[in-house]
Amino acid sequence: MTEPKLIPTSEELILIGMLGGPGAGKSSQCRLLAQMFEVEHVSVGDLLRAEMNREGSQYAAIIRGNMMEGTIGPKELTVGLLKSHIRQRVEQGMRVFIIDGKYTHLTLFYSTLTLRPGFPRNLLQLQHFEVEVGAFKWLIYLDCPEETLMQRLLPRGRFDDGVETIRGRLRTFRMITSEVIEYFQVDGRLKALNGDQTMATVHEQLTGVVSEVAELRQTYELVQKGL
């Protein structure tokens, strides 16, 4: 039997997804937002790595295999870890979460290639998350031209960040996330921002979006207190 959602009403739990191509700056922006607002930045990659390294984890081999292959992995595993983490933080009083799908791809030599496609990555993952945890209020999409992402990724000088490798990552991103973006756009939950700007400019726009959430939370809390 499927467990009930964490919190039954959308007014009490605000979930925001963050999506954008590799190099769009999602993780950096999420960290800045978490410092400014009462918003928790949840990194899917951090949760997966913690579980992989947890002694006695029954999922360690699965996660390591997915990272070696550069695949998403079972939706039940990723969403299950998110659900457990969010439930714990909800019990501690947190109500607003921004979820970034950064994860790490292990190469054959156990060096790492960090991929940042965002979350949710595909419709199956999205639908499972919204059943198990709750509905996203918004999906924030940092839209960047391919050439801009290439320029941002190439200067890193990594042996596995060659031109063709990066182009392949970008093609994969476009292919697997296009349905998610369209899904949120159709039902009015997409917040598409121009990511081809300075970090400060993008941050200012994101601050405006998240400020709307903060105002909603404040209004809701005042109503609950009868003020």
C-alpha positions as CSV (number, residue, x, y, z in Angstrom):
1,M,0.0,0.0,0.0
2,T,1.3,3.5,-0.9
3,E,2.0,5.6,2.1
4,P,0.2,9.0,2.3
5,K,1.8,12.1,1.2
6,L,4.0,14.0,3.7
7,I,1.5,16.8,4.2
8,P,-2.0,16.7,2.7
9,T,-2.5,20.3,1.8
10,S,-0.4,22.3,-0.7
11,E,-0.6,25.4,1.5
12,E,1.6,23.6,4.1
13,L,4.3,22.3,1.8
14,I,5.8,24.2,-1.0
15,L,8.0,22.2,-3.5
16,I,10.0,23.8,-6.3
17,G,11.9,21.9,-9.0
18,M,15.0,23.4,-10.6
19,L,15.9,22.4,-14.2
20,G,18.5,23.5,-16.6
21,G,21.3,22.2,-18.8
22,P,24.8,21.3,-17.4
23,G,26.5,24.6,-16.7
24,A,23.3,26.6,-16.3
25,G,24.3,27.5,-12.7
26,K,21.4,25.8,-10.9
27,S,23.3,24.6,-7.8
28,S,25.0,27.9,-7.2
29,Q,21.7,29.8,-7.5
30,C,20.0,27.3,-5.2
31,R,22.7,27.8,-2.5
32,L,22.3,31.6,-2.7
33,L,18.5,31.3,-2.4
34,A,18.8,29.1,0.7
35,Q,21.0,31.7,2.3
36,M,18.5,34.5,1.7
37,F,15.2,32.7,2.4
38,E,13.8,30.1,4.7
39,V,14.1,27.7,1.8
40,E,15.9,24.4,1.9
41,H,18.1,23.4,-1.0
42,V,17.9,19.7,-1.5
43,S,20.5,18.1,-3.8
44,V,19.5,14.8,-5.1
45,G,23.1,14.0,-5.8
46,D,24.1,14.6,-2.2
47,L,21.3,12.3,-1.0
48,L,22.4,9.5,-3.4
49,R,26.0,9.8,-2.4
50,A,25.2,9.8,1.3
51,E,23.1,6.6,0.8
52,M,25.8,5.0,-1.3
53,N,28.4,5.6,1.4
54,R,26.2,4.7,4.3
55,E,27.4,1.5,6.0
56,G,25.0,-1.4,5.4
57,S,23.0,0.4,2.7
58,Q,21.1,-2.1,0.6
59,Y,21.1,0.4,-2.2
60,A,24.8,1.2,-2.4
61,A,25.6,-1.2,-5.2
62,I,22.6,0.0,-7.3
63,I,23.6,3.7,-6.8
64,R,27.2,3.1,-7.7
65,G,26.2,1.1,-10.8
66,N,23.9,3.9,-11.9
67,M,26.7,6.5,-11.4
68,M,29.1,4.3,-13.4
69,E,26.6,4.1,-16.3
70,G,25.5,7.7,-16.0
71,T,21.8,6.6,-15.7
72,I,19.0,8.0,-13.6
73,G,18.3,4.9,-11.7
74,P,15.0,3.6,-10.3
75,K,12.5,6.4,-9.6
76,E,11.4,4.6,-6.5
77,L,14.9,4.9,-5.0
78,T,15.5,8.5,-5.8
79,V,12.0,9.6,-4.8
80,G,12.2,7.4,-1.7
81,L,15.3,9.2,-0.5
82,L,13.8,12.5,-1.2
83,K,10.6,11.6,0.7
84,S,12.5,10.5,3.7
85,H,14.7,13.6,3.8
86,I,11.8,16.0,3.3
87,R,9.6,14.3,5.9
88,Q,12.4,14.6,8.4
89,R,12.9,18.3,7.6
90,V,9.2,19.0,7.7
91,E,9.1,17.5,11.2
92,Q,11.8,20.1,12.1
93,G,9.7,22.9,10.8
94,M,10.9,23.4,7.2
95,R,8.1,24.0,4.7
96,V,9.7,25.3,1.5
97,F,12.0,23.1,-0.6
98,I,13.9,23.8,-3.8
99,I,15.1,20.5,-5.4
100,D,18.2,20.4,-7.6
101,G,18.9,17.1,-9.4
102,K,22.7,17.3,-9.4
103,Y,24.3,13.9,-9.3
104,T,27.7,12.4,-10.0
105,H,28.8,10.1,-12.8
106,L,31.8,7.8,-11.8
107,T,34.1,7.1,-14.7
108,L,35.9,3.8,-15.2
109,F,38.8,5.2,-13.2
110,Y,36.6,6.5,-10.4
111,S,37.1,10.1,-11.2
112,T,33.9,12.0,-11.2
113,L,31.9,13.9,-13.8
114,T,29.3,16.0,-12.2
115,L,26.0,16.3,-14.2
116,R,23.4,18.9,-13.3
117,P,20.3,18.2,-15.3
118,G,18.0,19.2,-12.5
119,F,14.9,17.7,-11.0
120,P,12.5,16.2,-12.1
121,R,14.3,14.7,-15.1
122,N,11.5,12.9,-16.8
123,L,7.7,12.4,-16.6
124,L,7.9,9.1,-14.7
125,Q,10.1,10.6,-12.0
126,L,7.8,13.6,-11.8
127,Q,4.6,11.6,-11.5
128,H,6.0,9.3,-8.9
129,F,7.3,12.2,-6.9
130,E,4.0,14.1,-6.9
131,V,2.1,10.9,-5.8
132,E,4.5,10.0,-3.0
133,V,5.6,13.5,-1.8
134,G,3.4,16.3,-3.1
135,A,2.8,18.5,-6.1
136,F,5.4,20.9,-7.3
137,K,4.2,24.5,-7.1
138,W,6.6,25.5,-9.8
139,L,9.4,24.2,-12.0
140,I,12.1,26.9,-12.5
141,Y,13.8,26.4,-15.8
142,L,17.1,28.2,-16.5
143,D,17.1,28.3,-20.2
144,C,20.6,28.7,-21.8
145,P,21.7,28.4,-25.4
146,E,23.9,25.4,-26.1
147,E,26.9,27.6,-27.1
148,T,26.7,29.5,-23.7
149,L,26.7,26.2,-21.8
150,M,29.7,25.0,-23.9
151,Q,31.7,28.1,-23.1
152,R,31.0,27.7,-19.4
153,L,31.9,24.0,-19.3
154,L,35.0,23.9,-21.5
155,P,37.2,26.2,-19.4
156,R,37.0,23.7,-16.5
157,G,39.8,21.8,-18.3
158,R,38.6,18.3,-17.3
159,F,39.8,15.4,-19.4
160,D,36.2,14.2,-19.6
161,D,34.7,17.6,-20.5
162,G,35.7,17.4,-24.2
163,V,33.6,19.1,-26.8
164,E,31.9,16.0,-28.0
165,T,31.3,14.8,-24.5
166,I,29.6,18.0,-23.6
167,R,27.5,18.1,-26.8
168,G,26.3,14.6,-26.0
169,R,25.4,15.6,-22.4
170,L,23.4,18.6,-23.8
171,R,21.6,16.4,-26.4
172,T,20.7,14.0,-23.7
173,F,19.4,16.8,-21.5
174,R,17.2,18.2,-24.2
175,M,15.8,14.8,-25.1
176,I,14.9,13.6,-21.7
177,T,13.6,16.9,-20.2
178,S,11.6,18.4,-23.0
179,E,8.4,16.5,-21.9
180,V,8.8,17.7,-18.4
181,I,9.2,21.3,-19.5
182,E,6.2,21.0,-21.8
183,Y,4.1,19.4,-19.0
184,F,4.7,22.3,-16.6
185,Q,4.2,24.9,-19.3
186,V,0.8,23.5,-20.2
187,D,-0.6,23.6,-16.7
188,G,0.9,27.0,-15.9
189,R,3.5,25.9,-13.4
190,L,6.6,26.7,-15.4
191,K,8.9,29.6,-14.5
192,A,11.3,29.9,-17.4
193,L,14.2,32.3,-16.9
194,N,16.9,33.5,-19.3
195,G,20.0,31.8,-17.9
196,D,22.2,33.5,-20.6
197,Q,22.9,36.4,-18.2
198,T,25.3,37.2,-15.4
199,M,25.0,35.2,-12.2
200,A,23.9,38.4,-10.4
201,T,21.1,39.1,-12.9
202,V,19.8,35.5,-12.8
203,H,19.9,35.6,-9.0
204,E,17.9,38.8,-9.0
205,Q,15.2,37.2,-11.1
206,L,15.1,34.0,-9.0
207,T,14.8,36.2,-5.9
208,G,11.7,37.7,-7.3
209,V,10.2,34.2,-7.9
210,V,11.0,32.9,-4.5
211,S,9.8,36.1,-2.8
212,E,6.4,35.2,-4.1
213,V,6.7,31.9,-2.1
214,A,7.9,33.7,1.0
215,E,4.9,36.0,0.8
216,L,2.5,33.1,0.5
217,R,4.1,31.4,3.5
218,Q,3.8,34.6,5.6
219,T,0.2,35.1,4.6
220,Y,-0.7,31.5,5.4
221,E,1.0,31.6,8.8
222,L,-0.7,34.8,9.7
223,V,-4.1,33.3,8.8
224,Q,-3.3,30.2,10.9
225,K,-2.5,32.4,13.9
226,G,-5.8,34.3,13.4
227,L,-4.0,37.6,12.7
